[in-house]
Amino acid sequence: MNPSNISSKTNYNKWPVVFRCFSISIGIVLVVYSILMLFLMNFSFGIIVTFFLGALFMLIGALDKRLRSVFLWKLFKYVFTAVIVFMLITISVIVCYGRNDNAKQNEDAVIVLGAGINGEAVTPQLAGRLNAAIEYLASNTSAIVIVSGGQGPQESITEALAMERFLVENGIAPEQIIKEEISLSTFTNLENSKKILDALFLGKEYKTVIVTSDYHIYRANEMSKQVGLDAVHLHSKTVWYEMPVSFLREFFAVIKYWFVKS
């Protein structure tokens, strides 16, 4: 027998083992990561998705040896791989879009979207959004700021109040800040903020910049068009250890938005 044929066959036979080890390893990492995130951030849909995705990777790796010759199993693996590739491409495009700021530094109003709080303290992700707004306001001191966010089940006060406190502690004048404290979603954040601005500017035209996390810009921008806001955007970078959870959650939020537009 030709030695090269033996070598090729050996390498071919290694691929199922590599696939199983890779799947189980990725699964373990995602499951452990999602459990750790329970102690680092508020419980969220992103943590649930990350945990179950990890469990699915582990299950695929564990069952592959027994089922890999079954046609439906092969078909499932191809479909699963295609979904993961689509997910990664979609997330990459959304984040790249979000990091391409188009704020002109001359907008009339800044809308900072809430991102959850711990008790009464802003989370690292929300602090990033607020710091981006503070940096913007340093070069556009006349803009008013709307901090938008209601009170969630794990929060002691409204997100808007926590955001206002953070801004004041970092040098923004209280009279420059308006709280929007009833919204519980991105769509209502923008819808209610527009109502406040319409009343404030009394029918006059105004320009707005939306400040939120890089992964969130795309959906916020699309929703701002829905509610009739003339808005540009400014991003804050996602905290590195929150990226998987945040990106996965946003992927499903974007898919939902494409279908139900809210």
C-alpha positions as a printed Julia matrix, in Angstrom:
262×3 Matrix{Float64}:
   0.0    0.0    0.0
   1.22   3.48  -0.85
   2.51   5.24   2.33
   0.98   8.53   1.2
  -2.46   6.88   1.06
  -1.99   5.58   4.61
  -1.01   9.07   5.79
  -4.03  10.66   4.08
  -6.38   8.09   5.59
  -4.89   8.65   9.05
  -5.3   12.43   8.76
  -8.87  11.98   7.53
  -9.72   9.79  10.49
  -8.39  12.44  12.85
 -10.95  15.04  11.79
 -13.94  13.54  13.65
 -11.83  13.4   16.82
 -10.71  17.0   16.34
 -14.32  18.07  15.72
 -15.56  16.35  18.88
 -12.76  17.76  21.04
 -13.3   21.24  19.61
 -17.07  21.13  20.19
 -16.76  19.89  23.76
 -14.01  22.43  24.56
 -16.01  25.36  23.16
 -19.06  24.13  25.04
 -17.24  23.91  28.37
 -15.79  27.41  27.91
 -19.22  28.91  27.13
 -20.99  27.14  30.01
 -18.33  28.11  32.56
 -18.23  31.67  31.18
 -22.02  32.06  31.42
 -21.97  30.86  35.04
 -19.2   33.33  35.9
 -21.17  36.15  34.27
 -23.98  35.56  36.77
 -21.64  37.07  39.38
 -20.38  39.93  37.18
 -23.56  41.34  35.67
 -27.34  41.28  36.02
 -29.08  38.1   34.91
 -30.09  38.48  31.26
 -31.26  36.68  28.15
 -27.68  36.84  26.88
 -26.48  34.66  29.77
 -29.23  32.12  29.07
 -28.35  31.98  25.35
 -24.64  31.61  26.09
 -25.26  28.77  28.54
 -27.54  26.81  26.21
 -25.27  27.38  23.21
 -22.39  25.97  25.26
 -24.52  23.01  26.34
 -25.46  22.38  22.7
 -21.79  22.39  21.63
 -21.02  19.86  24.38
 -23.96  17.66  23.38
 -22.9   17.67  19.74
 -19.37  16.69  20.69
 -20.59  13.91  22.99
 -23.04  12.38  20.48
 -21.01  12.76  17.29
 -19.08   9.47  17.55
 -22.28   7.47  17.91
 -24.35   9.33  15.31
 -21.89  10.67  12.74
 -22.83   8.08  10.1
 -26.55   8.93  10.37
 -27.74  11.18   7.53
 -29.98  13.39   9.67
 -27.13  13.95  12.11
 -24.83  15.03   9.28
 -27.55  17.36   8.02
 -28.02  18.81  11.51
 -24.27  19.51  11.81
 -24.23  21.31   8.46
 -27.24  23.43   9.43
 -25.77  24.17  12.87
 -22.45  25.2   11.32
 -24.24  27.46   8.83
 -26.21  29.13  11.64
 -23.03  29.75  13.67
 -21.28  31.24  10.63
 -24.3   33.47   9.92
 -24.36  34.53  13.56
 -20.65  35.45  13.55
 -20.93  37.39  10.29
 -24.04  39.27  11.47
 -22.44  40.2   14.8
 -19.25  41.35  13.06
 -21.17  43.58  10.63
 -23.32  45.05  13.42
 -20.32  45.87  15.63
 -18.29  47.33  12.74
 -21.25  49.5   11.78
 -21.65  50.63  15.37
 -18.04  51.72  15.65
 -18.35  54.05  12.66
 -19.52  57.21  14.46
 -21.18  60.01  12.49
 -21.78  62.61  15.21
 -20.92  66.14  14.07
 -20.36  67.65  17.55
 -23.06  70.27  16.88
 -26.21  68.35  17.77
 -28.86  69.96  19.97
 -29.5   66.95  22.19
 -27.78  63.81  23.42
 -29.79  60.68  24.22
 -27.93  58.16  26.39
 -29.64  54.77  26.36
 -29.77  52.78  29.59
 -27.95  49.47  30.04
 -28.96  48.16  33.44
 -27.71  49.06  36.91
 -26.6   47.11  39.98
 -28.77  48.35  42.82
 -28.17  52.07  42.46
 -24.78  51.92  40.7
 -24.25  52.04  36.95
 -22.77  48.92  35.39
 -19.39  49.04  33.56
 -21.26  48.94  30.26
 -23.51  51.85  31.2
 -20.53  53.77  32.59
 -18.91  53.39  29.17
 -21.92  54.97  27.49
 -21.99  57.82  30.0
 -18.26  58.47  29.65
 -18.68  58.65  25.87
 -21.43  61.24  26.41
 -19.25  63.22  28.83
 -16.43  63.29  26.28
 -18.85  64.48  23.61
 -20.27  67.2   25.88
 -16.79  68.55  26.5
 -16.77  69.75  22.88
 -20.49  70.57  22.63
 -21.33  72.22  25.92
 -24.68  73.63  24.78
 -26.33  70.27  24.09
 -28.92  68.98  26.51
 -28.74  65.38  27.72
 -31.6   62.93  28.03
 -30.76  59.91  30.15
 -33.27  57.24  29.24
 -34.13  54.16  31.26
 -36.81  52.91  33.63
 -36.5   50.59  36.62
 -35.94  46.89  36.0
 -36.62  43.97  38.37
 -33.04  43.87  39.7
 -32.72  47.63  40.13
 -33.32  49.77  43.24
 -33.88  53.02  41.33
 -34.5   53.99  37.73
 -31.6   53.76  35.32
 -32.18  57.4   34.43
 -31.65  58.51  38.04
 -28.45  56.48  38.35
 -27.23  57.93  35.06
 -28.04  61.48  36.16
 -26.06  60.99  39.38
 -23.08  59.65  37.44
 -23.09  62.61  35.05
 -23.38  65.17  37.86
 -20.55  63.48  39.77
 -18.45  63.84  36.63
 -19.04  67.53  36.08
 -22.22  67.79  34.01
 -24.6   70.49  35.26
 -27.91  69.12  36.65
 -29.9   71.67  34.65
 -28.38  70.24  31.45
 -29.87  66.79  32.16
 -33.41  65.52  31.57
 -34.49  62.14  32.94
 -36.75  59.78  30.98
 -37.69  57.2   33.61
 -40.49  55.02  32.24
 -38.95  53.17  29.3
 -38.17  49.46  29.51
 -36.97  48.82  25.95
 -34.83  50.46  23.27
 -37.9   51.36  21.24
 -39.67  53.08  24.14
 -36.37  54.76  25.16
 -36.31  56.5   21.8
 -40.05  57.04  21.49
 -40.36  58.69  24.9
 -37.16  60.7   24.45
 -38.54  62.1   21.19
 -41.73  63.18  22.97
 -39.63  65.07  25.53
 -37.57  66.76  22.81
 -40.63  67.67  20.73
 -42.14  69.39  23.77
 -38.85  71.09  24.62
 -38.17  72.49  21.14
 -41.84  73.42  20.55
 -42.03  72.2   16.96
 -38.65  73.57  15.9
 -36.2   71.29  14.1
 -33.44  69.79  16.23
 -30.59  67.34  15.78
 -29.91  64.45  18.11
 -26.99  62.13  18.81
 -27.72  58.71  20.3
 -25.06  57.32  22.62
 -25.0   53.59  23.24
 -22.72  50.54  23.02
 -21.1   49.58  19.72
 -23.17  46.42  19.26
 -26.4   48.34  20.03
 -25.95  51.22  17.56
 -27.45  49.46  14.53
 -30.76  48.6   16.19
 -30.98  51.96  18.0
 -30.35  53.77  14.72
 -33.04  51.8   12.88
 -35.54  52.39  15.68
 -34.77  56.11  15.78
 -35.89  56.3   12.14
 -39.11  54.52  13.09
 -40.0   57.06  15.76
 -39.04  59.99  13.54
 -35.84  61.17  15.21
 -33.27  63.06  13.16
 -30.37  61.28  14.83
 -26.72  60.41  14.39
 -24.81  58.04  16.64
 -21.82  57.8   18.96
 -20.63  54.49  20.37
 -18.95  53.26  23.5
 -16.86  50.08  23.39
 -18.25  47.0   25.09
 -16.39  45.8   28.18
 -14.26  42.89  26.94
 -15.59  40.25  29.32
 -19.2   41.13  28.47
 -18.71  40.81  24.71
 -19.93  37.21  24.17
 -23.05  37.66  26.31
 -23.86  41.11  24.9
 -23.18  40.19  21.28
 -25.26  36.99  21.44
 -28.16  38.8   23.09
 -28.05  41.53  20.46
 -27.95  39.0   17.61
 -31.31  37.61  18.7
 -32.65  41.11  19.37
 -31.74  42.13  15.81
 -33.36  39.0   14.34
 -36.5   39.78  16.34
 -36.41  43.4   15.15
 -36.19  42.33  11.5
 -39.44  40.4   11.94
 -41.53  42.51  14.33
 -39.91  45.97  14.03
 -40.0   46.78  17.74
